[in-house]
Amino acid sequence: MTAPNLPNAPKDHAGCADWLKAGFARLGADVIVTTAPPLVLTRYDQDPFVCPHGVTFWHAPTSEQIAQWARDGVA
């Protein structure tokens, strides 16, 4: 997903990973955000996100988040 004109996006690239992670937190999900693609794809992997500065980020739920979803019966 590419989003060149996102509201509240960081003006400088240094904040993009934290901004993306915070967006997932607002949705109730704890995720890992990285510029390295996953070595093994899982059912939780999504298409990468390209920040407004042109850097590609991959995101996936933490193992703790997956465990919580399992306890909640939603994983």
C-alpha angles and dihedrals in degrees: 000000000000118000113178097168106039117157114247092011114155114266091220126045095238091080099046099095092049091045091052092046090049090052091057090045089057086057091051098255128123107211141176113233119199142156090225117091117237116269092213123027118227133185088263096059118108134191111285122262121232111209122220088263093059100255119134118229128188120204133193135168116265117250088249090056092050090049090051091050089050091051089048091049095240101104 
